Every structure is written in structure tokens, then in C-alpha cells.
Amino acid sequence: MGIEQFPEIETFQKLPRKVIVKGGSSGFDSKGRPELRGIVINNVGHPIRDAKVSLVLFSEQEIPVLNKSVIPEPSALPQGSIASFTFTLEDYGEEIKNYYLYVNWKYDDSHW
């Protein structure tokens, strides 16, 4: 699902039944380091915990050159909740362009 489809979505019922991760804005922070911001949406139908977003950067030849992970805020999400994340890369000098995002998480079974 592309980012261009998000304005058409009116309710969470129209989203796929999964945990969705989307990169939003890419640029540089105040110190000149590359930065990528985005969101995580929980739409699996159950609360989740221990969410962790991973970023894989690719070179111009489509070869992975960097893999980083960050914990979104908050990392525990009830159904329908949204978390945000920011990757700030110390060891990468270019703008973040060619990348892949994925999220790992666990069901929050503390209330079962």
C-alpha cells in the first residue's frame, strides 16, 4: 500500500489487518545527519508490545549497505493506535532515499 493511498482511508476498517509501518519525511537534522521519520499503525485487531522498526538502506546497485533498528514511541500499542519513530544516522552521509522498512512485534497477552 503506497503512501498516496492514505488520504483516501477514512477509518481503520479500510486498512489491511496488520501492523503497518510507513516512512514519512526524509531529510537532515540540525547537525546535518540524515534522518527518516515515520509511523507505525496497529491494525491487527489485538494490542501489541515490544515493537521495533528496522531500516535497510540500499546502494544504487540495490545492494544492502546499512541496517538499523529503533524502538518507536510508544512501543506498546492498543488496536488502532499510532506510534512514531525517527532514524538519525551517524555513519551515513547521504540523504535516505532507497530503503526498506519493516516492523517486528509481539502480541500483548498480559490481559489474556
RODO-898033 format. One record per residue: residue in three letters; x negated, y negated, z of N, C-alpha, C, O in turn. Coordinates in steps of 0.2 Angstrom, whole numbers, padded with zeros to 4 digits, always signed. Atoms other than C-alpha are relative to their C-alpha. Layout:
# RODO-898033
ALAXYZXYZXYZXYZ
...
***
This chain:
# RODO-898033
MET-0004+0006+0000+0000+0000+0000-0004-0006+0000-0009-0007+0005
GLY+0004+0006+0000-0008-0016-0005+0003-0006+0004+0008-0006+0006
ILE-0002+0005-0005-0008-0032+0005+0005-0005-0003+0009-0008+0000
GLU-0005+0004+0004+0003-0040-0009+0007+0002+0002+0012-0002+0001
GLN-0006-0003-0002+0017-0029-0003+0003-0002+0007+0009-0002+0008
PHE-0002+0002-0007+0018-0036+0015+0005-0005+0000+0009-0005+0004
PRO-0005+0005+0000+0028-0052+0011+0007+0003-0001+0012+0000+0001
GLU-0006-0003+0002+0042-0040+0004+0003+0004+0006+0009+0006+0006
ILE-0002-0004-0005+0043-0030+0020+0003-0004+0006+0001-0009+0008
GLU-0004+0004-0005+0057-0036+0032+0000+0003+0007+0000+0000+0012
THR+0000-0003-0006+0057-0023+0045-0005+0006+0000-0008+0008-0005
PHE+0004-0005-0001+0046-0009+0052+0003+0007-0004-0001+0011-0005
GLN-0003-0006+0003+0058+0004+0044-0002+0001-0007-0002+0007-0009
LYS+0003+0000+0007+0051+0000+0027-0007+0001-0001-0009+0003-0006
LEU+0007-0002+0000+0033+0003+0032+0000+0008+0000+0004+0011+0002
PRO+0001-0008-0001+0026+0021+0030-0001+0002+0007-0003-0002+0011
ARG+0000-0002-0007+0027+0031+0046-0007+0002+0001-0009+0008+0001
LYS+0007-0001-0002+0008+0030+0050-0003-0006+0003+0001-0011+0004
VAL+0003+0005-0002-0004+0019+0058-0004-0004-0006-0008-0001-0009
ILE+0003+0004+0005-0009+0005+0046-0005-0004+0002-0005-0008+0007
VAL+0005+0004-0001-0025-0004+0045-0001-0004-0006-0001-0002-0012
LYS+0001+0005+0006-0027-0020+0034-0005-0005+0001-0005-0008+0007
GLY+0005+0005+0000-0042-0031+0031+0003-0006-0002+0007-0006-0008
GLY-0003+0006+0002-0036-0049+0030-0005-0005-0003-0006-0005-0009
SER+0005+0005+0003-0049-0063+0028-0007+0002+0001-0009+0005+0007
SER+0007-0001+0000-0067-0061+0024-0004-0007-0001-0002-0011-0005
GLY+0004+0006+0001-0080-0075+0026-0006+0001+0005-0009+0006+0006
PHE+0006+0001-0004-0094-0081+0038+0002-0003+0006+0006-0008+0006
ASP-0002+0003-0006-0093-0085+0056-0004-0007+0001-0008-0009-0004
SER+0004+0006-0001-0101-0101+0064-0007+0000+0000-0011-0005-0002
LYS+0007-0002+0001-0118-0093+0064-0002+0002-0006-0008+0004-0007
GLY+0001-0003+0007-0117-0088+0046+0000+0007-0001-0003+0010-0006
ARG+0000-0007+0001-0115-0070+0049+0007+0002-0004+0012-0001-0003
PRO-0006-0003+0003-0102-0060+0038+0005+0002+0005+0003+0005+0010
GLU-0005-0002-0005-0086-0057+0046+0006+0002-0004+0008-0001-0009
LEU-0006-0003+0003-0070-0047+0042+0005+0000+0006+0004+0003+0011
ARG-0006-0001-0004-0053-0049+0051+0005+0004-0003+0006+0004-0009
GLY-0006-0004+0003-0038-0038+0050+0005+0002+0006+0004+0000+0012
ILE-0005-0002-0005-0024-0030+0059+0001+0008+0000+0000+0011-0005
VAL-0002-0007-0001-0018-0013+0065+0007+0000+0002+0009-0003+0006
ILE-0007+0000-0002+0001-0009+0065+0001+0008+0001+0000+0012-0002
ASN-0003-0006-0002+0008+0006+0074+0007+0002-0002+0011-0002+0000
ASN-0007-0002+0002+0022+0014+0065+0001+0007-0001+0005+0010-0005
VAL+0000-0007+0000+0020+0032+0069+0007+0003+0003+0008+0009+0003
GLY-0006-0002-0004+0036+0032+0080-0002+0002+0007+0003+0003+0011
HIS+0002-0001-0007+0026+0035+0096-0005-0005+0002-0009-0007-0002
PRO+0006+0004-0002+0014+0025+0107-0007+0003-0002-0007+0010-0002
ILE+0006-0003+0001-0004+0027+0103-0005-0003+0005-0004-0009+0008
ARG+0005+0003-0005-0020+0024+0113-0007+0001-0004-0008+0005-0008
ASP+0007-0001+0002-0039+0023+0110-0001-0001-0007-0005+0003-0011
ALA+0001+0002+0007-0038+0015+0093-0007-0002-0001-0009-0006+0003
LYS+0007+0002+0002-0054+0012+0084+0000-0001-0008+0001+0004-0011
VAL+0000+0001+0007-0056+0004+0067-0007+0001-0002-0012-0002+0001
SER+0007-0001+0003-0071+0009+0056+0000-0004-0007+0005-0004-0011
LEU+0001+0004+0007-0078-0001+0041-0006+0003-0003-0011+0004+0000
VAL+0005-0003+0004-0088+0007+0027-0001-0005-0005+0004-0007-0009
LEU+0002+0004+0005-0097-0005+0016-0003+0003-0006-0007+0008-0005
PHE+0003-0004+0006-0102+0000-0002-0004-0005-0004-0003-0011-0004
SER+0004+0004+0005-0115-0007-0014+0003-0001-0006+0009+0002-0007
GLU-0003+0001+0006-0112-0012-0031+0000+0006-0004+0004+0007-0009
GLN+0000-0007+0004-0116+0006-0037+0005+0005+0004+0005+0011+0003
GLU-0005-0004-0004-0102+0012-0025-0003+0005+0005+0000+0010+0006
ILE+0003-0004-0004-0114+0019-0013+0001-0003+0007+0000-0009+0008
PRO-0001+0002-0007-0110+0018+0006-0007-0003+0003-0012+0000+0003
VAL+0006+0003-0003-0123+0006+0014+0000-0002+0007-0005-0003+0011
LEU-0001+0002-0007-0116+0002+0031+0007+0003+0003+0012+0003-0001
ASN-0006-0003-0003-0103+0010+0043+0000-0003+0007-0005-0002+0011
LYS-0001+0003-0007-0097+0000+0059+0006+0002+0002+0011+0003-0001
SER-0007-0001-0003-0083+0003+0071+0001-0005+0005-0004-0008+0008
VAL-0002+0005-0005-0074-0009+0083+0007+0002+0003+0011+0005-0001
ILE-0006-0002-0003-0060-0007+0095+0004-0006+0000+0002-0012+0002
PRO-0005+0006+0001-0045-0018+0091+0003-0002+0007+0002+0001+0012
GLU-0002+0003-0006-0037-0029+0104+0008-0001-0001+0010-0005-0005
PRO+0001-0005-0004-0026-0021+0111-0002+0007-0003+0000+0008-0009
SER+0001-0006+0003-0032-0003+0109+0005+0005+0001+0006+0011-0002
ALA-0006-0004-0001-0016+0005+0115+0006-0004-0002+0007-0010+0000
LEU-0005+0003+0003-0001+0001+0105+0007+0004+0001+0007+0010-0001
PRO-0007-0003+0000+0018+0005+0108+0002+0000-0007-0001-0004-0012
GLN-0003+0000+0007+0028+0009+0092+0002-0007-0002+0005-0011+0002
GLY-0002+0007+0003+0030-0007+0081-0005-0005+0002-0004-0011+0000
SER+0005+0005-0002+0015-0016+0089-0005-0001-0005-0007+0003-0009
ILE+0006+0002+0005+0001-0025+0080-0006-0002+0005-0005-0005+0010
ALA+0006+0001-0003-0017-0026+0086-0004-0004-0005-0003-0003-0011
SER+0005+0003+0005-0031-0037+0078-0007+0002+0002-0009+0004+0007
PHE+0007-0002-0001-0049-0034+0075-0004-0005-0004-0002-0008-0009
THR+0005+0004+0004-0065-0043+0069-0006+0004+0000-0009+0006+0005
PHE+0006-0003+0001-0080-0036+0062-0005-0006-0001-0004-0010-0006
THR+0005+0005+0001-0095-0048+0064-0007+0004-0001-0009+0007+0004
LEU+0006-0004+0002-0111-0040+0055-0006-0004+0001-0007-0009-0002
GLU+0007+0003-0001-0128-0045+0062-0005+0002-0005-0009-0002-0007
ASP+0006-0002+0004-0138-0034+0050+0002+0001-0007+0000+0005-0011
TYR-0002+0000+0007-0129-0038+0033+0000-0007-0002+0003-0011+0002
GLY+0000+0007+0002-0132-0054+0024+0004-0003-0005+0005-0009-0007
GLU-0004+0002+0005-0119-0054+0011+0007-0001+0002+0009+0002+0008
GLU-0007+0000-0002-0100-0058+0011+0003+0007-0001+0000+0011-0005
ILE-0003-0007+0000-0090-0042+0014+0005+0000-0005+0011-0003-0005
LYS-0004+0000+0006-0082-0038-0002+0003+0007-0002+0009+0008-0001
ASN-0002-0007+0002-0082-0019-0007+0000+0004+0006-0006+0006+0008
TYR+0000-0004-0007-0076-0010+0009+0006+0005+0000+0010+0004-0004
TYR-0006-0005-0001-0065+0004+0015+0001+0000+0008-0004+0000+0012
LEU-0002+0000-0007-0056+0003+0032+0004+0006+0002+0008+0008-0002
TYR-0004-0005-0002-0049+0017+0042+0001+0000+0008-0004-0003+0011
VAL-0001+0001-0007-0042+0019+0060+0001+0007+0003+0004+0012+0000
ASN-0001-0006-0004-0044+0034+0072+0004-0002+0007+0003-0008+0009
TRP-0004+0001-0006-0032+0035+0087+0003+0007+0003+0002+0012+0000
LYS-0002-0006-0003-0024+0047+0099+0008-0002+0002+0009-0008+0004
TYR-0007+0001-0002-0005+0049+0104-0001-0002+0008-0005+0001+0011
ASP+0000+0001-0007-0002+0041+0121+0005+0004+0003+0011+0003+0004
ASP-0004-0005-0003+0005+0056+0130+0001-0001+0008+0003+0004+0011
SER+0000+0001-0008+0004+0048+0148+0007+0000+0003+0008+0001+0009
HIS-0007+0000-0003+0023+0047+0149+0004+0006-0002+0010+0006-0001
TRP-0003-0006+0002+0027+0064+0142+0001+0005+0005+0004+0010+0004
***
